[in-house]
């Protein structure tokens, strides 16, 4: 089983993303796939911030939610609270609440791999399937700013 994280969904959906081909190959190799409602919410927000077509993003989400190949977990109070507890324990990390929900869920389901570019998954002991190009974080931020001026 593989967790579909926000950055992985973005790479999977948009062929213009540098890791699209790698994301597609990893997606197709997985026998089972898992995501959760916070990832979907974060995906819509990220795609909007990156100025991708809203209709394309929402159609992708509808397809994702209707896919028999993807299990979507709807975050309930217990899972949310467990994630907050993880954030409290890991205050030395910069995990988001969405990350923490993913980590708790992955531990519960014994999932080891995530379709993600997020280094936090490796920090928590999981396998990050998408390795971004070896350039500095600062360079990535600068490239995104430049790209947002044109898209």
N, C-alpha and C positions, 0 to 999 in steps of 0.2 A: 504494500500500500504506500501511496505517496500523498503528501499534503500539497495542495495547490495554494501557494501564498500569493499575496498581492502582486509582487514584482514578477512572479512566474506567470500569472494570468496576463499581465500586461505584455510580457514577451511572447506569450502564446498567441494572443489576440492580434497584435499588430505586427505585420510582416516587415515594417520599417525598423523595428527594434533590432539592435545588433545581435541579440541572442535568440532571435525568433526560431531559427533552424534547430538550434540546440534544444530549445524549450519544446518544440514540436516533437522531436525525436524522443525526448524523455517522457513526454506525455503519452505517446503511442506505445512505448515500451512498458508502461505501468499497467499492471493487471487491474488494480483498483485505485480509486482516487478519492480524496477527502478534502473538503474545505469547510468553512463556517461563515456564519452570517456577518461577523465583524470583518472578515477578509473581503467579502462582497461590498460592504459599505466603504471600506478603505479603498478598494479598487475603483469604485465610481468616483470617489473624491480625487484620487490620484489621476485618473484619466481626464477628469474635468480640469484639474490644475495643469496638466500637460496639453490641454486644448485639443484633445481628440474629439471626434464627432460624437455628440451626445447620443444620437440615434444608434450609431454603431455600438457604443458602449452598452446602452440599455438592451439592445437586441442580443448582444453577447451574454449579458447577465440572465436574460430570460431563457436563452438556450442552455446556459450552464445550470440554472435551477431546474430545468426540465430534463436534463440528461440522465438517463438510467446508468451511465458510466461514472457518475460523480455523486458521492454522498455528501449532502450539505447538512451540517449540524447547526441547529438554531441555538445560539448561546442563551442559556437560561441563567437564573440567579446563582445557582450552585457553581457553574463553570466560571461565571464572571467573578464570583468571590474567590474561587481558587486561583484565578489569574492575578487578582489583586494581592493575594497572599504571596504569590511568587514574586511579584514586583517588590513587595516589602522585604523579602528575603534577599533579593538580588539588587539592592539599591546601588551597588557598585557598577551596574550595567545600565545602558540607556534603552532598555527594552520598552516598546510601546505596550499598551494594554492588548492590542490586537496580537502582537508577538507572544505575549504571556498566555493568552487564550490558546494560541497555536501550540505552545510548548506543553501546556497542561493536557490538552487534547491528544497530542502525539504521545505523551507518556501513558495516558489512559489506554490508548488504542495500540500501543507498542509500534508506532510508526517511526521509522528511522530516517526517512528521506523526505526532503521538501523541494518542490520546484520553486526555487527562490534565488535571488541574488543577495539576499540579506545575510550579512556575516553573523548576526546575532544567533542564527540557527546553529552555526558551528560553535559559537561560544557556549551554547546550551548542550552541546554534544551530539547534534544531529548532522546529517549529511546535506550540504548545500549543493544542489545539482547544477546550478547555473553559476559559473565563475565569470565575473565581469572581466573585461580586458584589464591588463596590469597597468593602470594609470592611477595617478593620485586622486584622492577624494576631491581635492581642490580643483583639479582639472575637470572632473566630472561636473561639479557645480558650475564651473565657468561655461562648459559646453552646453549645459541645460539652459543657462541664462541666454546664451547666444541663440540657441534653437527656439526658445520661447519668443524671441523677437520676430521670428519669421513664420511661426506656425500659430 
